[in-house]
């Protein structure tokens, strides 16, 4: 977990996921918890390092916690073109 958190910091990622076949150990849980939380612009908090299992994901008991995708947050919308200016193709 320490290595995963180190890579998360080096790559400037806000959240890292660790998905395993087995349940995490107490040490893994403690290391993940020590990474703290990411707070989004709306004030919601998400664990920076999240431990998930294949069984938990497939059964629907677990899911990755992350800020919802906001499509207009980072990209500008293109201006709409007038349909009258388009010529017939065939």
Rosetta blueprint (number, residue, H / E / L):
1 X L
2 X H
3 X H
4 X H
5 X H
6 X H
7 X H
8 X H
9 X H
10 X H
11 X L
12 X L
13 X L
14 X L
15 X L
16 X E
17 X E
18 X E
19 X E
20 X E
21 X L
22 X L
23 X L
24 X L
25 X L
26 X H
27 X H
28 X H
29 X H
30 X H
31 X H
32 X H
33 X H
34 X L
35 X L
36 X L
37 X E
38 X E
39 X E
40 X L
41 X L
42 X L
43 X L
44 X L
45 X E
46 X E
47 X E
48 X L
49 X E
50 X E
51 X E
52 X E
53 X E
54 X H
55 X H
56 X H
57 X H
58 X H
59 X H
60 X L
61 X L
62 X L
63 X L
64 X L
65 X L
66 X L
67 X L
68 X L
69 X L
70 X L
71 X L
72 X L
73 X L
74 X L
75 X L
76 X L
77 X L
78 X L
79 X L
80 X L
81 X L
82 X L
83 X H
84 X H
85 X H
86 X L
87 X L
88 X L
89 X L
90 X L
